């Protein structure tokens, strides 16, 4: 289904804003989504660490992002961390009291690492909260030498200007359907 014209315009504006000067950051392929809907988060890793290949990518799942599931990557192992929820929720008639809080992709050997001169996406999906607002995906990128901790969040607002290692921003807009989708 194609986005509504106004949503499409908002998506294009947000994408242009998010990618302007963002070549050195971890960004979301689709940086805008509707509240209360299913969302596929494709986190784009644009480079390694000062020339070194990326060996692992760990994503901290933001509070309110429900039922996170990673997409497998050939040549990469996946680890999932689940923790108890402060506020359980109902899903498909059952009470969910713990949920995914971290997903880590790790290269299964040096031959599967992401070279510094390439980019790739690490994908997960889940359901967005019913309320609009910013949602930040914090990413730890571990390389053969060094790492990037993409976890900085502005004290107020959503501008990442001046931040050295900003988290990936998802702008959640009001107006999604009730419930969730898969």
C-alpha positions in Angstrom: 0.0 0.0 0.0 1.4 3.4 -1.0 1.6 6.1 1.8 -1.0 8.9 1.7 0.3 12.0 -0.3 0.8 14.1 2.8 2.6 11.2 4.6 4.7 10.6 1.5 5.7 14.3 1.4 6.5 14.1 5.1 8.6 11.0 4.5 10.5 12.6 1.7 11.2 15.8 3.7 12.3 13.8 6.8 14.5 11.5 4.6 16.2 14.5 3.0 16.7 16.1 6.4 17.9 12.9 8.0 20.4 12.1 5.2 21.8 15.6 4.7 25.3 15.3 6.2 24.4 11.9 7.7 26.8 9.9 5.6 28.9 9.3 8.8 26.0 8.1 10.9 23.8 5.1 11.3 20.4 6.1 9.9 17.0 4.5 9.3 16.1 3.8 5.7 12.5 5.0 6.4 12.8 7.7 9.2 9.1 8.4 9.5 6.1 6.1 10.3 2.6 6.2 11.6 1.8 5.5 15.3 0.3 2.1 16.1 1.5 0.4 12.9 3.9 -2.4 12.1 7.3 -1.0 11.1 10.4 -2.4 9.4 13.5 -0.7 10.7 16.4 -1.0 8.2 19.4 0.5 10.0 22.0 1.6 7.4 25.7 1.2 8.4 27.6 3.5 6.1 31.2 2.8 7.0 33.5 0.9 9.4 35.6 2.3 12.2 38.5 4.5 10.9 39.1 2.1 8.0 38.4 -1.2 9.9 35.6 -3.6 8.9 32.4 -3.9 10.9 32.2 -7.2 12.8 29.1 -6.7 14.9 26.0 -4.5 15.2 24.0 -4.3 18.4 20.7 -2.4 18.4 19.0 -1.4 21.7 15.3 -1.6 21.1 13.5 1.6 22.2 10.9 1.4 24.9 7.5 1.1 23.3 8.7 -0.8 20.2 6.9 -4.1 20.6 7.7 -7.6 19.4 11.0 -6.9 17.7 12.1 -9.6 15.3 15.5 -9.5 13.4 15.9 -10.4 9.8 18.6 -13.0 9.3 21.8 -12.0 7.3 23.8 -14.7 5.5 27.2 -15.0 7.2 26.0 -13.3 10.4 24.9 -14.9 13.7 22.0 -13.3 15.6 21.7 -13.0 19.4 18.5 -11.7 21.1 18.2 -10.4 24.6 14.8 -10.3 26.3 13.9 -8.5 29.5 10.9 -8.1 31.8 8.6 -5.2 30.8 7.7 -2.4 33.2 4.3 -2.3 31.5 3.1 -5.6 30.1 0.8 -5.6 27.1 -1.7 -7.9 25.3 -0.9 -9.4 21.9 -3.1 -12.0 20.1 -5.0 -12.8 23.3 -1.9 -13.4 25.5 -0.2 -11.2 28.1 3.4 -10.2 27.1 5.5 -9.7 30.2 8.9 -9.7 28.6 10.1 -8.5 25.2 13.2 -8.1 23.0 15.4 -5.3 24.3 18.6 -5.9 22.2 19.4 -7.6 18.9 23.0 -8.3 17.9 24.3 -9.4 14.5 27.8 -10.7 14.6 29.9 -11.7 11.5 30.5 -15.4 11.4 34.2 -14.9 10.7 36.4 -12.2 9.2 35.3 -13.2 5.6 31.7 -12.2 6.5 32.7 -8.8 8.0 31.3 -5.6 6.4 34.3 -3.8 4.8 34.8 -0.1 5.6 34.3 0.8 1.9 30.9 -0.9 1.7 27.5 -0.2 3.4 24.8 -2.6 4.4 21.5 -2.6 6.3 20.5 -4.5 9.4 16.8 -5.1 9.6 14.2 -5.8 12.3 10.5 -5.3 12.5 8.0 -4.7 15.3 5.0 -2.6 16.2 5.1 1.1 17.0 3.5 2.7 20.0 0.1 4.4 19.6 1.5 7.8 20.6 3.4 10.0 18.2 6.9 11.4 18.9 10.5 10.7 18.4 11.9 7.1 18.9 15.7 6.6 19.1 17.4 3.4 18.0 20.8 3.2 19.8 23.4 1.2 17.8 26.8 -0.1 18.9 29.0 -0.8 15.8 32.0 -3.0 16.7 34.8 -3.2 14.2 38.1 -5.2 13.9 39.7 -2.2 15.5 37.6 0.1 17.5 33.9 0.8 17.7 31.2 3.5 17.2 28.6 3.9 19.9 25.7 5.6 18.0 23.8 6.4 21.1 23.7 10.2 21.6 20.3 11.7 21.9 19.7 15.5 22.0 18.6 16.9 25.4 15.5 18.4 23.7 13.9 18.1 20.3 15.2 15.9 17.5 18.1 17.9 15.9 21.3 15.8 15.9 23.4 18.8 14.8 26.5 18.9 16.9 26.3 15.3 18.1 29.3 13.2 17.2 27.6 9.8 17.4 23.8 10.3 17.2 21.3 7.5 17.6 19.1 6.7 14.6 15.9 8.7 14.8 12.4 7.5 13.9 9.7 10.2 13.8 6.4 8.6 14.7 3.4 10.6 13.3 -0.1 10.5 14.6 -2.9 8.7 12.7 -2.1 5.0 12.6 -4.8 2.4 12.8 -5.9 0.9 16.1 -4.1 -2.3 17.0 -1.2 -3.5 15.0 -0.2 -5.1 11.7 2.3 -7.7 10.7 
